[in-house]
Amino acid sequence: MIGTVYFTRLNSSISHKAGGTTKTIVLASAYLPYDLSDLPPSKELADLVEYCKDRELPLLDGCYTNAHHICWGSSDINRRGEALLEYLITTDLDILNTGNSPTFIVSNRQEVIDISLASNDLIQEIINWKVTDEESLSDHRHIHFSLQSDRPQIPAWHNPRTTRWDSYKEDLQSRMGGHMRSLRTVEDVEREVSVLQTSLVESFTDNCKEQRKVSKRGAIWWHHERETLRKKCNRNSRRARRNQLGWSTAKKDCHEYKKVLRRCKIESWSRFYASVKGP
């Protein structure tokens, strides 16, 4: 398997002591395969770091390294870890990992092989880095951290499902005048298209309340049964990591939890599709 890097550019308003300023941040996810003959970094990761350096863009990267080094909390040091650390020293990237909580856990092994990297000018903006105990349904644990920024204002939006359709039809008919004018030239067609478009938009916005708040009720397919399974899965995973429960039992619970989530998402999507499907 070859190395892969996925990245995007994010325009973010970062808070500084001198006041808020806007900067563009490159967010990336990198995978460094263990079975490659070359030592890390991969060409893709090196190219991305060079790209950001040339354009003076801050970089924030989550990296699945397959490399061990005590600098990021591993239990030992291997050649891959030495090579990766030697490379990072030549860049402006800092390692965000703190402590030695394992990021990769299987039945017979626990290790730190996932690291978070950030450019020097982002370090002060990143807080609360940690490996969580939340069950990820994977061999790798979730890593959480916060990037301090000015919260952008939520743009206004309209939910079509709250539209007063009877009033909408009446307003649309009133704006359109009840009939279409004669179309003899291209200008006539363009004028009528403009009138139609304006009438549709104005009738819709007048009869659909503008919203700025995002619902906090959570996923519509979530309920108590799934919350119980999630807690059981998390609890048994923690017990397995402490050798208080067999890994086969913990994996069985996680597999059952994953199946329930998949089924509920499919059912929820089917209900949504049926609710918006036309006659």
Secondary structure, DSSP 8 states (H G I E B T S, - for coil): ---EEEEEEEEEEE--TT--EEEEEEEEEEE--TT-SS-SS-HHHHHHHHHHHHHT--EEEEEE-----GGGT-SS--HHHHHHHHHHHTSSEEE---S---SEEETTEEE--EEEEEEGGGGGGEEEEEE--S--SSSB--EEEEE---------EE-GGG--HHHHHHHHHHHHTTS-----SHHHHHHHHHHHHHHHHHHHHHHS-EE-----S--TT--HHHHHHHHHHHHHHHHHHTTSS-HHHHHHHHHHHHHHHHHHHHHHHHHHHHHH---
